[in-house]
Amino acid sequence: MERRPLMDRRVAAGRLALAAVGLLIGGAFAGLAVEALQQGTGAFAAFDAYLLRIARFTLWQALLSTLLSVVPAILLARALARHPAFMGRAFILRLFAVPLALPAIVAALGILALLGRAGIFAPFLSVLFNEHWPGIYGLSGILVAHVFFNLPLATRLFLNALESVPADQWRLAAQLGMGARASFRFLEWPAMRAALPGIAGLVFMLCVTSFTIVLLLGGGPRATTLEVAIYQALRFDFDPARALVLTLVQLALAGGVVLALSRLGASLSGDANLPVAPRRIVWHTPLETVLNTVIIVAGLLFVAGPMAATVIAGLKADLARLATESAVLSATTTSLLFASLSALLCLVLSLALVAARRALEMKRGALPAGLLERATDSGAAMVLIIPPLVIGAGWFILLRHVGDVFAFAPAMVVTVNAVMAMPFAIRAIRPAYDAASARHERLCLSLGITGWTRLRLVDWPALRRPAATALAFAAALSLGDLGVIALFGSDQVQTLPYLLLQRMGSYRTADAAGIALFLGLLCLALMFVADRLGKEKT
């Protein structure tokens, strides 16, 4: 009976956190439901050829992006695994982690600086095609950007699968004199084949819910996905009925993809952390070494190219003027404030769910986990089914009946970004909290240490570094997000991504390049802090 007050307080906090997440998602659905009732037959008129074409293009570009990302990733991961120790290998792997932290709007600008109408490669491409290079827009631009983001992710995940092969199997293969073909057949392909469905499904999901890349590189109505069409229907056409139908179709697609992912055992969060490469002996022929070198260098150049172009274009901008421009300073302050509040809210909600899950686990003992425990365990991950823009669209439709929609921008940006970062924050916090609870739970109960006193004296020393990692990661995600602010942003409320989008829309490309460099450096700095803290021992 001594445990019940402590357990109940932690469970109550978890219930409140779940209620907050449910309110955010439920409010979006309520907005859609209200609009559906008011529009009546008007919404059915949106089921037309335009909707079918957009849905088809959404799936088509996601399928092509997945193929172009996953197939080269298999070759690249195998090449890196076959050469576990060479100069620059660690640098390449660190470089492949950069796209995970880079805001999509910054990467898109880097691709345009490289392959756009006035890009670095534009003169060469004009000569190659014997005509003026029109720039990489439309489907080709979307595919290049998606592969830039997803090829490094898929490569690290496949390499993770290869590094998990027991060292004694590599040793036995070396003793048997297995060549490249035999090693691939009996060792490497079975490991990658087991990971293939999950990795391909994860990449496909990321491409289905892509917004910023398609918005910037789509190039027109022929290359528009459902999320971009939702944004256009609300911000430009103000057609809530069409936005409602597009949102419901997007939810159906995303839900179907996630259901398929769960059947395949895929992880929506996509942990791309790499274990230490095991010491092993791998026999190479000179031809294989040359081929693997070509593959690794090609992958390196493809990933490093847009990053280098972003830096080059950014350095050409008038950085001194931008650093003192009132609009840039205001957007930076707003971005940092929103990111800080979002990260703090994300941490509080994540801690509440982690503590509630642990309390419920201890309370039930050997009994099966109940519905509430399962909700605190995996409920936060379900927010990844619903893209931020879709949640924003639902609230946009609902709040327009309340007052000025754009006045709610701060609350919407902070809450949506906080909830979207929760699955990653929980993954960082939960192992440390569970370990601390296993060590100190009985002692705390016997001494009556509860609440704030327990958090300050017992839990926080173990949670300090994981919590800092979660804070930095959540802040970086919020800082570079364009999804919600694209709907709720205005002249009064601007973040750096929103200001960058405005400068690109007004063809002030030099200013956009400078802001992109600044935004990219801020996000990378936060991710570097998160990575360093995550690797430190508690």
Contacts in CASP RR format, 6 or more apart in sequence:
PFRMAT RR
TARGET T0000
AUTHOR 0000-0000-0000
METHOD contacts of the structure
MODEL  1
MERRPLMDRRVAAGRLALAAVGLLIGGAFAGLAVEALQQGTGAFAAFDAY
LLRIARFTLWQALLSTLLSVVPAILLARALARHPAFMGRAFILRLFAVPL
ALPAIVAALGILALLGRAGIFAPFLSVLFNEHWPGIYGLSGILVAHVFFN
LPLATRLFLNALESVPADQWRLAAQLGMGARASFRFLEWPAMRAALPGIA
GLVFMLCVTSFTIVLLLGGGPRATTLEVAIYQALRFDFDPARALVLTLVQ
LALAGGVVLALSRLGASLSGDANLPVAPRRIVWHTPLETVLNTVIIVAGL
LFVAGPMAATVIAGLKADLARLATESAVLSATTTSLLFASLSALLCLVLS
LALVAARRALEMKRGALPAGLLERATDSGAAMVLIIPPLVIGAGWFILLR
HVGDVFAFAPAMVVTVNAVMAMPFAIRAIRPAYDAASARHERLCLSLGIT
GWTRLRLVDWPALRRPAATALAFAAALSLGDLGVIALFGSDQVQTLPYLL
LQRMGSYRTADAAGIALFLGLLCLALMFVADRLGKEKT
2 445 0 8 1.000
3 362 0 8 1.000
3 363 0 8 1.000
3 445 0 8 1.000
5 450 0 8 1.000
6 359 0 8 1.000
6 444 0 8 1.000
6 445 0 8 1.000
6 450 0 8 1.000
6 451 0 8 1.000
7 359 0 8 1.000
7 360 0 8 1.000
7 362 0 8 1.000
7 363 0 8 1.000
9 450 0 8 1.000
9 451 0 8 1.000
10 352 0 8 1.000
10 355 0 8 1.000
10 356 0 8 1.000
10 358 0 8 1.000
10 359 0 8 1.000
11 356 0 8 1.000
11 359 0 8 1.000
11 360 0 8 1.000
11 363 0 8 1.000
11 372 0 8 1.000
13 352 0 8 1.000
13 355 0 8 1.000
13 356 0 8 1.000
14 352 0 8 1.000
14 353 0 8 1.000
14 355 0 8 1.000
14 356 0 8 1.000
14 376 0 8 1.000
15 356 0 8 1.000
15 372 0 8 1.000
16 352 0 8 1.000
17 348 0 8 1.000
17 349 0 8 1.000
17 350 0 8 1.000
17 352 0 8 1.000
17 353 0 8 1.000
17 356 0 8 1.000
17 376 0 8 1.000
18 353 0 8 1.000
18 375 0 8 1.000
18 376 0 8 1.000
18 379 0 8 1.000
20 349 0 8 1.000
20 419 0 8 1.000
21 349 0 8 1.000
21 379 0 8 1.000
21 380 0 8 1.000
21 383 0 8 1.000
21 419 0 8 1.000
21 422 0 8 1.000
24 391 0 8 1.000
24 415 0 8 1.000
24 416 0 8 1.000
24 419 0 8 1.000
25 383 0 8 1.000
25 386 0 8 1.000
25 391 0 8 1.000
27 394 0 8 1.000
27 395 0 8 1.000
27 398 0 8 1.000
28 386 0 8 1.000
28 390 0 8 1.000
28 391 0 8 1.000
28 392 0 8 1.000
28 393 0 8 1.000
28 394 0 8 1.000
28 395 0 8 1.000
28 398 0 8 1.000
29 394 0 8 1.000
30 398 0 8 1.000
31 394 0 8 1.000
31 395 0 8 1.000
31 397 0 8 1.000
31 398 0 8 1.000
32 244 0 8 1.000
32 247 0 8 1.000
32 248 0 8 1.000
32 394 0 8 1.000
32 397 0 8 1.000
34 397 0 8 1.000
34 398 0 8 1.000
34 401 0 8 1.000
35 43 0 8 1.000
35 240 0 8 1.000
35 241 0 8 1.000
35 244 0 8 1.000
35 397 0 8 1.000
36 43 0 8 1.000
36 244 0 8 1.000
39 240 0 8 1.000
39 241 0 8 1.000
39 244 0 8 1.000
42 241 0 8 1.000
43 241 0 8 1.000
43 244 0 8 1.000
43 245 0 8 1.000
45 241 0 8 1.000
46 239 0 8 1.000
46 241 0 8 1.000
46 242 0 8 1.000
46 244 0 8 1.000
46 245 0 8 1.000
46 246 0 8 1.000
47 245 0 8 1.000
51 245 0 8 1.000
51 246 0 8 1.000
51 249 0 8 1.000
54 224 0 8 1.000
54 225 0 8 1.000
54 226 0 8 1.000
54 229 0 8 1.000
54 246 0 8 1.000
55 226 0 8 1.000
55 249 0 8 1.000
55 253 0 8 1.000
57 222 0 8 1.000
57 223 0 8 1.000
57 224 0 8 1.000
57 225 0 8 1.000
58 208 0 8 1.000
58 225 0 8 1.000
58 226 0 8 1.000
58 253 0 8 1.000
59 208 0 8 1.000
59 253 0 8 1.000
61 139 0 8 1.000
61 142 0 8 1.000
61 143 0 8 1.000
61 146 0 8 1.000
61 207 0 8 1.000
61 214 0 8 1.000
61 223 0 8 1.000
61 225 0 8 1.000
62 204 0 8 1.000
62 207 0 8 1.000
62 208 0 8 1.000
62 210 0 8 1.000
63 204 0 8 1.000
64 139 0 8 1.000
64 143 0 8 1.000
65 142 0 8 1.000
65 143 0 8 1.000
65 146 0 8 1.000
65 147 0 8 1.000
65 150 0 8 1.000
65 203 0 8 1.000
65 204 0 8 1.000
65 207 0 8 1.000
66 150 0 8 1.000
66 200 0 8 1.000
66 201 0 8 1.000
66 203 0 8 1.000
66 204 0 8 1.000
66 207 0 8 1.000
68 143 0 8 1.000
68 146 0 8 1.000
68 147 0 8 1.000
68 151 0 8 1.000
69 146 0 8 1.000
69 147 0 8 1.000
69 150 0 8 1.000
69 151 0 8 1.000
69 153 0 8 1.000
69 154 0 8 1.000
69 203 0 8 1.000
70 150 0 8 1.000
70 154 0 8 1.000
70 196 0 8 1.000
70 199 0 8 1.000
70 200 0 8 1.000
70 203 0 8 1.000
72 147 0 8 1.000
72 151 0 8 1.000
72 299 0 8 1.000
73 150 0 8 1.000
73 151 0 8 1.000
73 154 0 8 1.000
73 155 0 8 1.000
73 157 0 8 1.000
73 158 0 8 1.000
73 199 0 8 1.000
74 158 0 8 1.000
74 192 0 8 1.000
74 196 0 8 1.000
75 295 0 8 1.000
76 151 0 8 1.000
76 155 0 8 1.000
76 295 0 8 1.000
76 296 0 8 1.000
76 299 0 8 1.000
77 154 0 8 1.000
77 155 0 8 1.000
77 156 0 8 1.000
77 158 0 8 1.000
77 159 0 8 1.000
77 161 0 8 1.000
77 162 0 8 1.000
77 192 0 8 1.000
78 158 0 8 1.000
78 162 0 8 1.000
78 184 0 8 1.000
78 188 0 8 1.000
78 192 0 8 1.000
79 291 0 8 1.000
79 292 0 8 1.000
79 293 0 8 1.000
79 295 0 8 1.000
79 296 0 8 1.000
80 89 0 8 1.000
80 92 0 8 1.000
80 93 0 8 1.000
80 155 0 8 1.000
80 159 0 8 1.000
80 296 0 8 1.000
81 159 0 8 1.000
81 162 0 8 1.000
81 163 0 8 1.000
81 188 0 8 1.000
81 277 0 8 1.000
82 180 0 8 1.000
82 282 0 8 1.000
82 284 0 8 1.000
82 288 0 8 1.000
82 292 0 8 1.000
83 89 0 8 1.000
83 282 0 8 1.000
83 284 0 8 1.000
83 289 0 8 1.000
83 292 0 8 1.000
83 296 0 8 1.000
84 277 0 8 1.000
84 278 0 8 1.000
84 279 0 8 1.000
84 280 0 8 1.000
84 282 0 8 1.000
85 277 0 8 1.000
92 296 0 8 1.000
92 300 0 8 1.000
93 156 0 8 1.000
93 159 0 8 1.000
93 274 0 8 1.000
95 152 0 8 1.000
95 300 0 8 1.000
95 303 0 8 1.000
95 304 0 8 1.000
95 307 0 8 1.000
96 152 0 8 1.000
96 155 0 8 1.000
96 156 0 8 1.000
96 303 0 8 1.000
97 152 0 8 1.000
97 156 0 8 1.000
97 272 0 8 1.000
97 527 0 8 1.000
97 531 0 8 1.000
98 152 0 8 1.000
98 303 0 8 1.000
98 307 0 8 1.000
98 524 0 8 1.000
99 107 0 8 1.000
99 148 0 8 1.000
99 149 0 8 1.000
99 152 0 8 1.000
99 153 0 8 1.000
99 303 0 8 1.000
100 152 0 8 1.000
100 153 0 8 1.000
100 272 0 8 1.000
100 527 0 8 1.000
101 476 0 8 1.000
101 523 0 8 1.000
101 524 0 8 1.000
101 526 0 8 1.000
101 527 0 8 1.000
102 307 0 8 1.000
102 520 0 8 1.000
102 523 0 8 1.000
102 524 0 8 1.000
103 212 0 8 1.000
103 479 0 8 1.000
103 480 0 8 1.000
103 481 0 8 1.000
103 482 0 8 1.000
103 497 0 8 1.000
103 519 0 8 1.000
103 520 0 8 1.000
103 523 0 8 1.000
104 145 0 8 1.000
104 149 0 8 1.000
104 210 0 8 1.000
104 211 0 8 1.000
104 212 0 8 1.000
104 213 0 8 1.000
104 482 0 8 1.000
105 212 0 8 1.000
105 216 0 8 1.000
105 480 0 8 1.000
105 482 0 8 1.000
105 497 0 8 1.000
105 500 0 8 1.000
105 501 0 8 1.000
105 516 0 8 1.000
105 519 0 8 1.000
106 310 0 8 1.000
106 480 0 8 1.000
106 500 0 8 1.000
106 516 0 8 1.000
106 517 0 8 1.000
106 519 0 8 1.000
106 520 0 8 1.000
106 523 0 8 1.000
107 145 0 8 1.000
107 148 0 8 1.000
107 149 0 8 1.000
107 213 0 8 1.000
107 306 0 8 1.000
107 310 0 8 1.000
108 145 0 8 1.000
108 212 0 8 1.000
108 213 0 8 1.000
108 216 0 8 1.000
108 217 0 8 1.000
109 216 0 8 1.000
109 310 0 8 1.000
109 313 0 8 1.000
109 500 0 8 1.000
109 504 0 8 1.000
109 512 0 8 1.000
109 513 0 8 1.000
109 516 0 8 1.000
110 306 0 8 1.000
110 307 0 8 1.000
110 309 0 8 1.000
110 310 0 8 1.000
110 313 0 8 1.000
110 516 0 8 1.000
111 136 0 8 1.000
111 141 0 8 1.000
111 144 0 8 1.000
111 145 0 8 1.000
111 148 0 8 1.000
111 217 0 8 1.000
111 306 0 8 1.000
111 309 0 8 1.000
112 119 0 8 1.000
112 135 0 8 1.000
112 136 0 8 1.000
112 216 0 8 1.000
112 217 0 8 1.000
113 119 0 8 1.000
113 120 0 8 1.000
113 306 0 8 1.000
113 309 0 8 1.000
113 310 0 8 1.000
113 312 0 8 1.000
113 313 0 8 1.000
113 513 0 8 1.000
114 120 0 8 1.000
114 121 0 8 1.000
114 305 0 8 1.000
114 306 0 8 1.000
114 309 0 8 1.000
115 121 0 8 1.000
115 122 0 8 1.000
115 125 0 8 1.000
115 135 0 8 1.000
115 136 0 8 1.000
115 141 0 8 1.000
115 144 0 8 1.000
116 122 0 8 1.000
116 133 0 8 1.000
116 135 0 8 1.000
116 136 0 8 1.000
117 133 0 8 1.000
117 134 0 8 1.000
117 135 0 8 1.000
118 509 0 8 1.000
119 135 0 8 1.000
119 309 0 8 1.000
120 309 0 8 1.000
120 312 0 8 1.000
122 133 0 8 1.000
122 135 0 8 1.000
123 133 0 8 1.000
125 133 0 8 1.000
126 132 0 8 1.000
126 133 0 8 1.000
136 144 0 8 1.000
136 217 0 8 1.000
137 217 0 8 1.000
137 218 0 8 1.000
137 219 0 8 1.000
137 220 0 8 1.000
137 223 0 8 1.000
138 217 0 8 1.000
138 218 0 8 1.000
138 219 0 8 1.000
138 220 0 8 1.000
138 222 0 8 1.000
138 223 0 8 1.000
139 218 0 8 1.000
139 223 0 8 1.000
141 217 0 8 1.000
141 218 0 8 1.000
142 210 0 8 1.000
142 213 0 8 1.000
142 214 0 8 1.000
142 217 0 8 1.000
142 218 0 8 1.000
142 223 0 8 1.000
144 217 0 8 1.000
145 213 0 8 1.000
145 217 0 8 1.000
146 206 0 8 1.000
146 207 0 8 1.000
146 210 0 8 1.000
146 213 0 8 1.000
147 302 0 8 1.000
148 302 0 8 1.000
148 303 0 8 1.000
148 306 0 8 1.000
149 206 0 8 1.000
149 213 0 8 1.000
150 203 0 8 1.000
150 206 0 8 1.000
150 207 0 8 1.000
151 299 0 8 1.000
151 302 0 8 1.000
151 303 0 8 1.000
152 303 0 8 1.000
153 202 0 8 1.000
153 203 0 8 1.000
153 270 0 8 1.000
153 272 0 8 1.000
154 199 0 8 1.000
154 203 0 8 1.000
156 272 0 8 1.000
156 274 0 8 1.000
157 195 0 8 1.000
157 199 0 8 1.000
157 202 0 8 1.000
157 270 0 8 1.000
157 272 0 8 1.000
158 192 0 8 1.000
158 195 0 8 1.000
158 199 0 8 1.000
159 274 0 8 1.000
160 195 0 8 1.000
160 271 0 8 1.000
160 272 0 8 1.000
160 273 0 8 1.000
160 274 0 8 1.000
160 275 0 8 1.000
161 191 0 8 1.000
161 192 0 8 1.000
161 194 0 8 1.000
161 195 0 8 1.000
162 188 0 8 1.000
162 191 0 8 1.000
162 192 0 8 1.000
163 274 0 8 1.000
163 275 0 8 1.000
163 276 0 8 1.000
163 277 0 8 1.000
163 278 0 8 1.000
164 191 0 8 1.000
164 275 0 8 1.000
165 187 0 8 1.000
165 188 0 8 1.000
165 191 0 8 1.000
167 278 0 8 1.000
167 279 0 8 1.000
167 280 0 8 1.000
169 187 0 8 1.000
170 187 0 8 1.000
170 278 0 8 1.000
170 280 0 8 1.000
170 281 0 8 1.000
170 282 0 8 1.000
171 280 0 8 1.000
171 281 0 8 1.000
173 182 0 8 1.000
173 183 0 8 1.000
173 186 0 8 1.000
173 187 0 8 1.000
174 280 0 8 1.000
174 281 0 8 1.000
174 282 0 8 1.000
174 283 0 8 1.000
177 283 0 8 1.000
178 186 0 8 1.000
178 187 0 8 1.000
178 283 0 8 1.000
179 283 0 8 1.000
179 285 0 8 1.000
180 284 0 8 1.000
180 285 0 8 1.000
180 288 0 8 1.000
183 282 0 8 1.000
197 264 0 8 1.000
197 265 0 8 1.000
197 266 0 8 1.000
198 261 0 8 1.000
198 264 0 8 1.000
198 265 0 8 1.000
198 266 0 8 1.000
198 267 0 8 1.000
199 266 0 8 1.000
201 257 0 8 1.000
201 260 0 8 1.000
201 261 0 8 1.000
201 264 0 8 1.000
201 266 0 8 1.000
202 261 0 8 1.000
202 266 0 8 1.000
202 267 0 8 1.000
202 268 0 8 1.000
202 270 0 8 1.000
204 257 0 8 1.000
205 254 0 8 1.000
205 257 0 8 1.000
205 258 0 8 1.000
205 261 0 8 1.000
205 268 0 8 1.000
208 225 0 8 1.000
208 253 0 8 1.000
208 254 0 8 1.000
208 257 0 8 1.000
209 227 0 8 1.000
209 254 0 8 1.000
209 387 0 8 1.000
210 225 0 8 1.000
210 227 0 8 1.000
211 225 0 8 1.000
211 227 0 8 1.000
211 228 0 8 1.000
211 231 0 8 1.000
211 387 0 8 1.000
211 389 0 8 1.000
211 482 0 8 1.000
211 483 0 8 1.000
211 486 0 8 1.000
212 482 0 8 1.000
212 483 0 8 1.000
212 497 0 8 1.000
214 223 0 8 1.000
214 224 0 8 1.000
214 225 0 8 1.000
214 227 0 8 1.000
214 228 0 8 1.000
215 228 0 8 1.000
215 231 0 8 1.000
215 482 0 8 1.000
215 486 0 8 1.000
216 501 0 8 1.000
216 504 0 8 1.000
217 223 0 8 1.000
218 224 0 8 1.000
218 228 0 8 1.000
224 232 0 8 1.000
226 246 0 8 1.000
226 249 0 8 1.000
226 250 0 8 1.000
226 253 0 8 1.000
227 250 0 8 1.000
227 387 0 8 1.000
227 389 0 8 1.000
227 390 0 8 1.000
229 242 0 8 1.000
229 246 0 8 1.000
230 243 0 8 1.000
230 246 0 8 1.000
230 247 0 8 1.000
230 250 0 8 1.000
230 389 0 8 1.000
230 390 0 8 1.000
230 393 0 8 1.000
231 389 0 8 1.000
231 393 0 8 1.000
231 486 0 8 1.000
231 487 0 8 1.000
233 239 0 8 1.000
233 240 0 8 1.000
233 242 0 8 1.000
233 243 0 8 1.000
233 246 0 8 1.000
234 240 0 8 1.000
234 243 0 8 1.000
234 393 0 8 1.000
234 396 0 8 1.000
234 397 0 8 1.000
234 487 0 8 1.000
235 486 0 8 1.000
235 487 0 8 1.000
240 397 0 8 1.000
240 400 0 8 1.000
243 393 0 8 1.000
243 397 0 8 1.000
244 397 0 8 1.000
247 390 0 8 1.000
247 393 0 8 1.000
247 394 0 8 1.000
250 387 0 8 1.000
250 390 0 8 1.000
251 385 0 8 1.000
251 386 0 8 1.000
251 390 0 8 1.000
254 385 0 8 1.000
254 386 0 8 1.000
254 387 0 8 1.000
254 390 0 8 1.000
255 385 0 8 1.000
258 268 0 8 1.000
258 384 0 8 1.000
258 385 0 8 1.000
261 268 0 8 1.000
268 381 0 8 1.000
268 384 0 8 1.000
268 423 0 8 1.000
269 381 0 8 1.000
269 384 0 8 1.000
269 423 0 8 1.000
269 424 0 8 1.000
269 427 0 8 1.000
271 427 0 8 1.000
284 292 0 8 1.000
310 513 0 8 1.000
310 516 0 8 1.000
310 517 0 8 1.000
310 520 0 8 1.000
311 517 0 8 1.000
313 513 0 8 1.000
313 514 0 8 1.000
313 516 0 8 1.000
313 517 0 8 1.000
314 513 0 8 1.000
314 514 0 8 1.000
314 516 0 8 1.000
314 517 0 8 1.000
315 517 0 8 1.000
316 510 0 8 1.000
316 513 0 8 1.000
317 510 0 8 1.000
317 511 0 8 1.000
317 513 0 8 1.000
317 514 0 8 1.000
317 517 0 8 1.000
318 510 0 8 1.000
318 511 0 8 1.000
319 514 0 8 1.000
319 517 0 8 1.000
319 518 0 8 1.000
322 328 0 8 1.000
322 511 0 8 1.000
322 514 0 8 1.000
322 515 0 8 1.000
322 518 0 8 1.000
323 329 0 8 1.000
327 494 0 8 1.000
327 499 0 8 1.000
328 496 0 8 1.000
328 499 0 8 1.000
328 515 0 8 1.000
328 518 0 8 1.000
330 494 0 8 1.000
331 494 0 8 1.000
331 495 0 8 1.000
331 496 0 8 1.000
331 498 0 8 1.000
331 499 0 8 1.000
332 496 0 8 1.000
332 518 0 8 1.000
334 493 0 8 1.000
334 494 0 8 1.000
334 495 0 8 1.000
335 479 0 8 1.000
335 480 0 8 1.000
335 495 0 8 1.000
335 496 0 8 1.000
335 497 0 8 1.000
335 519 0 8 1.000
335 522 0 8 1.000
336 479 0 8 1.000
338 410 0 8 1.000
338 413 0 8 1.000
338 414 0 8 1.000
338 417 0 8 1.000
338 478 0 8 1.000
338 495 0 8 1.000
339 417 0 8 1.000
339 474 0 8 1.000
339 475 0 8 1.000
339 476 0 8 1.000
339 478 0 8 1.000
339 479 0 8 1.000
340 475 0 8 1.000
341 414 0 8 1.000
341 418 0 8 1.000
342 413 0 8 1.000
342 414 0 8 1.000
342 415 0 8 1.000
342 417 0 8 1.000
342 418 0 8 1.000
342 421 0 8 1.000
342 474 0 8 1.000
342 475 0 8 1.000
342 478 0 8 1.000
343 418 0 8 1.000
343 421 0 8 1.000
343 470 0 8 1.000
343 471 0 8 1.000
343 472 0 8 1.000
343 474 0 8 1.000
343 475 0 8 1.000
343 478 0 8 1.000
344 471 0 8 1.000
345 414 0 8 1.000
345 415 0 8 1.000
345 418 0 8 1.000
346 417 0 8 1.000
346 418 0 8 1.000
346 419 0 8 1.000
346 421 0 8 1.000
346 422 0 8 1.000
346 425 0 8 1.000
346 470 0 8 1.000
346 471 0 8 1.000
346 474 0 8 1.000
347 425 0 8 1.000
347 429 0 8 1.000
347 467 0 8 1.000
347 470 0 8 1.000
347 471 0 8 1.000
347 474 0 8 1.000
349 380 0 8 1.000
349 418 0 8 1.000
349 419 0 8 1.000
349 422 0 8 1.000
350 380 0 8 1.000
350 422 0 8 1.000
350 425 0 8 1.000
350 426 0 8 1.000
350 429 0 8 1.000
350 470 0 8 1.000
351 429 0 8 1.000
351 433 0 8 1.000
351 463 0 8 1.000
351 467 0 8 1.000
353 376 0 8 1.000
353 379 0 8 1.000
353 380 0 8 1.000
353 422 0 8 1.000
353 426 0 8 1.000
354 376 0 8 1.000
354 426 0 8 1.000
354 429 0 8 1.000
354 430 0 8 1.000
354 433 0 8 1.000
354 434 0 8 1.000
355 433 0 8 1.000
356 372 0 8 1.000
356 376 0 8 1.000
357 373 0 8 1.000
357 376 0 8 1.000
357 377 0 8 1.000
357 430 0 8 1.000
358 433 0 8 1.000
358 434 0 8 1.000
358 437 0 8 1.000
360 369 0 8 1.000
360 370 0 8 1.000
360 372 0 8 1.000
360 373 0 8 1.000
360 376 0 8 1.000
361 369 0 8 1.000
361 373 0 8 1.000
362 437 0 8 1.000
362 441 0 8 1.000
364 370 0 8 1.000
364 373 0 8 1.000
369 377 0 8 1.000
380 419 0 8 1.000
380 422 0 8 1.000
380 423 0 8 1.000
380 426 0 8 1.000
381 423 0 8 1.000
383 419 0 8 1.000
383 420 0 8 1.000
383 422 0 8 1.000
383 423 0 8 1.000
384 420 0 8 1.000
384 423 0 8 1.000
388 416 0 8 1.000
388 417 0 8 1.000
388 420 0 8 1.000
388 481 0 8 1.000
388 483 0 8 1.000
388 484 0 8 1.000
389 483 0 8 1.000
389 484 0 8 1.000
389 486 0 8 1.000
389 487 0 8 1.000
391 416 0 8 1.000
391 484 0 8 1.000
392 412 0 8 1.000
392 416 0 8 1.000
392 483 0 8 1.000
392 484 0 8 1.000
392 487 0 8 1.000
392 488 0 8 1.000
393 487 0 8 1.000
395 408 0 8 1.000
395 412 0 8 1.000
396 405 0 8 1.000
396 487 0 8 1.000
396 488 0 8 1.000
399 405 0 8 1.000
399 408 0 8 1.000
405 488 0 8 1.000
406 488 0 8 1.000
406 489 0 8 1.000
406 490 0 8 1.000
406 492 0 8 1.000
406 493 0 8 1.000
408 488 0 8 1.000
409 485 0 8 1.000
409 488 0 8 1.000
409 489 0 8 1.000
409 490 0 8 1.000
409 493 0 8 1.000
410 493 0 8 1.000
412 484 0 8 1.000
412 488 0 8 1.000
413 478 0 8 1.000
413 481 0 8 1.000
413 484 0 8 1.000
413 485 0 8 1.000
413 488 0 8 1.000
413 495 0 8 1.000
414 478 0 8 1.000
416 484 0 8 1.000
417 474 0 8 1.000
417 477 0 8 1.000
417 478 0 8 1.000
417 481 0 8 1.000
417 484 0 8 1.000
418 474 0 8 1.000
418 478 0 8 1.000
420 477 0 8 1.000
420 481 0 8 1.000
421 470 0 8 1.000
421 473 0 8 1.000
421 474 0 8 1.000
421 477 0 8 1.000
421 478 0 8 1.000
424 470 0 8 1.000
424 473 0 8 1.000
424 474 0 8 1.000
424 477 0 8 1.000
425 470 0 8 1.000
425 473 0 8 1.000
425 474 0 8 1.000
428 466 0 8 1.000
428 467 0 8 1.000
428 469 0 8 1.000
428 470 0 8 1.000
428 473 0 8 1.000
428 534 0 8 1.000
429 463 0 8 1.000
429 466 0 8 1.000
429 467 0 8 1.000
429 470 0 8 1.000
431 466 0 8 1.000
432 462 0 8 1.000
432 463 0 8 1.000
432 465 0 8 1.000
432 466 0 8 1.000
432 538 0 8 1.000
433 459 0 8 1.000
433 462 0 8 1.000
433 463 0 8 1.000
433 466 0 8 1.000
435 462 0 8 1.000
436 458 0 8 1.000
436 459 0 8 1.000
436 462 0 8 1.000
436 463 0 8 1.000
437 459 0 8 1.000
440 458 0 8 1.000
443 449 0 8 1.000
444 450 0 8 1.000
444 454 0 8 1.000
444 458 0 8 1.000
449 457 0 8 1.000
449 458 0 8 1.000
460 467 0 8 1.000
462 538 0 8 1.000
464 538 0 8 1.000
465 533 0 8 1.000
465 534 0 8 1.000
465 536 0 8 1.000
465 538 0 8 1.000
466 533 0 8 1.000
466 534 0 8 1.000
466 538 0 8 1.000
468 529 0 8 1.000
468 530 0 8 1.000
468 533 0 8 1.000
469 530 0 8 1.000
469 533 0 8 1.000
469 534 0 8 1.000
470 530 0 8 1.000
472 526 0 8 1.000
472 527 0 8 1.000
472 529 0 8 1.000
472 530 0 8 1.000
472 533 0 8 1.000
473 526 0 8 1.000
473 527 0 8 1.000
473 530 0 8 1.000
475 526 0 8 1.000
476 523 0 8 1.000
476 526 0 8 1.000
476 527 0 8 1.000
476 530 0 8 1.000
479 496 0 8 1.000
479 519 0 8 1.000
479 522 0 8 1.000
479 523 0 8 1.000
479 526 0 8 1.000
480 495 0 8 1.000
480 496 0 8 1.000
480 497 0 8 1.000
480 519 0 8 1.000
480 523 0 8 1.000
481 497 0 8 1.000
482 497 0 8 1.000
482 498 0 8 1.000
482 501 0 8 1.000
485 493 0 8 1.000
485 494 0 8 1.000
485 495 0 8 1.000
485 497 0 8 1.000
485 498 0 8 1.000
486 498 0 8 1.000
486 501 0 8 1.000
489 495 0 8 1.000
489 498 0 8 1.000
494 502 0 8 1.000
496 515 0 8 1.000
496 518 0 8 1.000
496 519 0 8 1.000
496 522 0 8 1.000
497 519 0 8 1.000
499 515 0 8 1.000
500 512 0 8 1.000
500 515 0 8 1.000
500 516 0 8 1.000
500 519 0 8 1.000
503 509 0 8 1.000
503 511 0 8 1.000
503 512 0 8 1.000
503 515 0 8 1.000
504 512 0 8 1.000
END
